[in-house]
Amino acid sequence: MTQKASKLVIVTEKLLLKKIAKIIDEAGATGYTVVDAGGKGSRNVRSSGQPSVGDTYSNVKFEVLTPNRDMAVKIADEVAAQFFDDYSGISYVCDVMEVLHAHSF
């Protein structure tokens, strides 16, 4: 059985990991995946003063499958409102055509 979903992707500074995870949980998402991330964006310097590209990953990427776009946007809006004025980050939503082999999300 397959189902449609929305995927929210948030890339931001690693020091926000626990705070963003809490927002995702409180919004009712059933889970997320987090991986270390690196790269370069419009903000070349981290809030820590470290360059955006270095030997260690100072960013994380969250991927959150949500049952609808509204939940994804709600999470993204809350993260942006709380953190993106002071920390680098980006979020975007993708339509997922089919979720395969999902027990529940």
Buried (B, 14 or more C-beta within 10 A) or exposed (E): EEEEBBBBBBBBBBBBEEEBBEBBEEBEBBEBEBEEBBEEEEEEEBBEEEEBEEEEBBBBBBBBBBBEEEBBBBBBEBBBEBBBEEBBBBBEBEEBEEBEEEEEB
